[in-house]
Amino acid sequence: MSFFARREALAAYVSPVPPICSSVHQRRTDSSPGPSRPARLSPPVRLPCVTEECFFRRREGREENEAKSCHESIATTGVRCTECWPGVSLFLHAAQRVWPVMRLPWRLGVAFLLGAFLNTSCRQFTNALDIPLEVLAHVNLEQLPSITEQSPASLIAFPFDESFTVKCEATGNPEPEFKWTKNGQDFDPYQDPRLITEEDSGTFVIPNNGNLTEFQGSYRCYASNKLGTAMSEEIEFVIPNVPKFPKEKIEPIEVEEGQPVILECNPPKGIPPLQIYWMTIGLQHIEQDERVTVGLNGNLYFSNAVQKDSRRDYCCFAAFPRIRTIVQKTAMSVIVTSTKSVTDSGGGSSANSILERKPSLLSPSGDRTYTHIVKGKELLLECIGEGYPTPKIEWLKLPDRAVVENHGKLLTIDDVKEGDEGIYMCKAKNAHGEAVHYFHVTVEEPPKWDVEPKSQLNMIGADVVIKCAASGNPTPTVAWRVNGRPLKEVPAGNRRGYDDTIFIHNASPSDSAVYQCEASNRHGTILTNANIMIMNLRPLILTEDGVQYSAVEEKGVIMHCRVFSSPPSAISWSKVDSASPVEGSRFSVHENGSLEIHGVEREDEGEYSCFVQNTEGKSAITATLEVKAPTRIVNPPQDLRILVGTTAQFSCQPEVDPSFTDDYEIIWEKDGVALNDSESTGYVVEDEMLQIINVSFGDQGVYICVARTPVDQDSAVALLTVLDVPEPPEDVVLAERKNRTVKLKWIPGDDHNSTITEFIVEYEESQWQPGSWKELMRVPGNHHSALLKLHGHVDYSFRVSAINEVGRGRPSEARERYRTPASAPDKNPENIRIEGHLPHEMDINWEPLPPIEHNGPGLEYKVSYRQQGVEEAWQEHMVKRHSFVVKNTPTFVPYEVKIQAKNRAGWAPEPNTVVAYSGEDFPSAAPDDVEVEVMNNTVVKVSWSRVHKDKLHGHLGGYRVNWWRLRSLLDSRKTHGDKHMLMFPGDRNHALVPGLRPFSEYSLIVMAFNGRGNGPGSHPVTFKTPEGVPDQVALFRAKDIQKHAVTLTWSPPVEANGFLTGYILQYQLINNTEEVGPLLSVDIPSADTTKWLLQDLEPVSRYRFYLRGCTRVGCGPAASEECTTIPEARLASIHGGISNQGWFIGLMCAVALLTLIVLIACFVNRNKGGKYSVKEKEDLHPDLESQGMNDDTFCEYSDNDEKPLKGSQHSLAGDTKGGDSGDSMVDYGDEDAHFNEDGSFIGEYGGRKERASVEIKGTNQSTA
């Protein structure tokens, strides 16, 4: 069946629609063939009751009987009347017999369109009646005029503006004509050549050319065409006068001291706001306080005059900001006279005497004031009192929102509400009484619409109800107009009016008009225009034919069929391949004719038709629907928590319909703003990723990823949380102030999304270290206050900083300082040190109290002491420094000492007593029974008897061992070598002395020492060390190098350390690391040999030679030398070369002689200074050094972790100085140089120990 055939078939089922007064709430009874369906009700459209008789009976109060019968009679026609406002409304149910064959879609369309275009609900109305432009393109419909633009209710002609536009614009068909009234009289701006007008516009412009005064007044605009007249609100054109104070001569005001004074300003009238300033001629503001006040009326009030109020230049300045004007009143003079009285007849002195009195109120006058304030405005209540002493102002009835200002004299409440009504009382009070004033405050309100009349489109024959209701305080009066004329001046005809309602029965096109409703009270006027249009029109479908729609599975779609008609049309939708209308729970037809399909399925694809019809005609269009797969985000962005200043990255991956693979986009949004096209360099959008560079707190928030195709979109959100250290705490204030404690309170700053874990309270004091902040205490993050314990006599400033997981934030500002009163010190000095640098003195030192702990000025210390067990009375001395010397004390006796702090405010707590000794003297005795036990050829053990404590005269520091080398046992001459010394701390009776020379004779003494110094030395003890291995040979050189032989020369070891028995020479081939020959040895048995010819060598080969000197004990360290043999050709050249020349031989002899002299000098100096040669070790063949050594060398000790003599030869040779030795345990043992309790080095000797068979004992020697 074709579209037009189906449309004709549909028309056969549509019966003519009788004219009715309103839309219907219908019950469907379908007798046509097809599957049976349950009866369905269309959504109710609530309408005003349209039966005139019923309406006015209700208004007259005759409801129970007459109205009841009225309702019953209406019910027989299928119309039921119910209450909607104080009046009646109607639910219309068309009975089956009214429209016996009307199908449901048509009836639904009637209900929906009537509801859309009539909009006569009791509570909801449209703002204007606008015929769509598409309708005007099809038919030339007449329209009532409507005001579209007008000037504000008050138009002020500021003098600095060039012109003033009075606006009035309107629409309508035919084009409206404009008319103006001024102050209620006709005014034609088009006839005044001074005004600028425009064609087809009601707007005119008043130039500012100096003659504005005659244009001042109230204007109203009327826009009219043949259908009616629209009216604007009144426009008040105000021409402000330039405010001026009158020229006047003001006599000086003379007042007695203590009496009140009022200087009146009386500012001129002008455009508000008005600002009053009281200043001097020099533009210095008059200072206001509890005694001096500028009132709301501009007057300057003095509660009581004092001498300093006398001056000749009190000036009132009135400022009018809107007109940029400030005017000044003539200066006023005030003379305050004083009253003198004799108060002491004997002394004859006089003084000012001011009579004290109870308060009274300078403003306001009387005992009560009635104040009317408009809701939403600012309430200002002022009380200014006078009296002596100056009274204080108190207020009763203070809402939470009330603010008291101007030293308690002014009470303000912003945005006044009904709850602020009531009686307020102010009280002026001093020691002699009080004065009160009552304010009766009433909150009023300008008119506002409860029910604003709305424009309506009604069909011919309808009953029309127009309602207008307004509220306000006082209750506004409501006035009706028709086409700008008062309702009473317009013939009533079929129109009835009652209070706030107009009823038009059986309306016709001639009843089309503009109705105005105006509500007013003393606070303002509101006006609205309602266009009432009565007409019939065939259906016009405003939606284009053949529109193609795309829908998404499981989503909804709306296909449009906008219709304009009067009366409303019935609308139905059907699918082209089905003759019956669409139906089911997934399909619904809206009031505007659109078809909505919920949960779209693939089977819904296809072509659809929309049919519309009313009594004036019918029409139809088609639409096509395509169904797509939904868009989904399969990998949404994830929430991020990130540090400020770093980079955040979100990703978002969608899945779209295959047809949109190349036709979709990813849009990133934040706070409703798309970021893809953002000009900010902080956002980088690439494909499906968003990067935020250098994240700031402004970037924090919810980010939305939108995957959008031409038919749908999906979105996912992610939260970006930016972390940072906390902001500084705010409002840091001091509370609960006491002498030595104060409570610090604060409001935490922004934690920047990381919970505050701790607060740090710091202080700064201004006397000793100003500007230096120190930590005072820490407070848990959930505490917002801290009780601070403070020192006395300190000017404190405090600040607080917060810590979260990111770190520590900036500290708060330090604004308020707090000075504590002086108090006695809280503590006494600590770390008391008592020393005796001289035998008969005792030095007492202590750590002084830090300045902040002084607690007040004048800090001193009381030093108390007494000899323990001897004296009962304390010796006391007051000192300001932190040391004290007690003189004439016995040597090294115990004293009890205590130090107590004191300042001008008092004493610190009782101090603790410290026991110490007076000054020490040198020990007076030497150790006895000094014995030496030879451990090996370089180490001896020294033992002695301890010095008795009575001879120590102080704290024993330890014992000192001094020794010196007398001679080598190879030399019979005795020489007194350099002294060496080791100190052994603690109470001990033996020690090890390392670093001795083998085969030598030594002398040794022992002495005790204390803090004062060394005691006398013991009698010298002489001992000898066993024979050892010799030092390294000197000047080991390779000379006369030939093809197969080389001559080696050397000098004997500087120290033989025994009887030299001969040498061992070793050598090997070392051409390269891969060709190292065997180590060959040659025994040289003569100690006097210093030259050796080594033969049978390979030509052109490199050799290394090792030479050791040997004694009966073993061989010493090796000296090494390298050389390369030469080929034959070179050998011949050498024999005939420069070496045979006489001058060369002479030069070589001179060099050799000089070298010998240097060696002799070194040898002599070495013997004299007690220095020893350093033992060298070869890195390439360390095992060579062990060859030829016997058990008397250092190698015989165990190689455990603690080697008492490790590196001892190196230490002695490198560190021994001329004169008194500076050797220490580091020279001879481990780096820590510790001794164990028996005086030996830490670590035991291992292996065999060569001991001398004889122990040498020394005799005691007393020294004076």
Secondary structure, DSSP 8 states (H G I E B T S, - for coil): --HHHHHHHHHHT-------SS----B----SSS------B-----EE---HHHHHHHHTT-IIIIIHHHHHHHHTTTEEEE-SSSS-EEEE---TTTSTT--HHHHHHHHHHHHHHH---SS---S-----HHHHHHS---EEEEEEEE--SEEE--TT-SEEEE-EEEEEES--EEEEEETTEEE-GGG-TTSEE-TT---EEEE-SS--GGG-EEEEEEEEETTEEEE---EEEE--------------EEEETTS-EEE-------SS--EEEEE-TT--B----SSEEE-TTS-EEESS--GGG-EEEEEEEEEEGGGTEEEE---EEEEEE--EEE--TTT--EEE----EEEEEEES-SSEEEEEEETTS-EEEE-EEEEES--EEEEE---TT-EEETTTTEEEESS--GGG-EEEEEEEEETTEEEEEEEEEEEEEEEEEEE----EEE-TT--EEEE-EEEEES--EEEEEETTEEGGGS--TTEEEETTEEEESS--GGG-EEEEEEEEETTEEEEEEEEEEE--EEEEE-S-TTEEEEEETTS-EEE---EEEES--EEEEEETT-SSB--STTEEE-TTS-EEESS--GGG-EEEEEEEEETTEEEEEEEEEEEE---EEEE----EEEETTS-EEEE-EEE--GGGTTS-EEEEEETTEESTT---TTEEEETTEEEESS--GGG-EEEEEEEE-SS-EEEEEEEEEEE------EEEEEES--SSEEEEEEE----TTS---EEEEEEEESSSSTT--EEEEEEETT--EEEEE--SS-EEEEEEEEE-SS-B--------EEE------SS--EEEEEE-SSTTEEEEEEE---GGGS-SS--EEEEEEEETTT--S-EEEEESSSEEEEES--TT-EEEEEEEEEETTEE-S----EEEE----------EEEEEEE-SSS-EEEEEE---GGGT-S-EEEEEEEEEEEEETT--------EEEEEEESS-SEEEE----TTEEEEEEEEEEESS-B------EEEE---------EEEEEES--SS-EEEEEE--S--SS-EEEEEEEEEEEEETTEE---EEEEE--TT--EEEE-S--TT-EEEEEEEEEESS-B---EEEEEE---HHHHHHHHTSGGGSHHHHHHHHHHHHHHHHHHHHHHHHHHHHT--------SS-GGGGGTT--TTSGGGS--SS--TTTTHHHHHHHH--SSS----HHHHS-TT--B-TTSSBSS---S-----S--EE-------
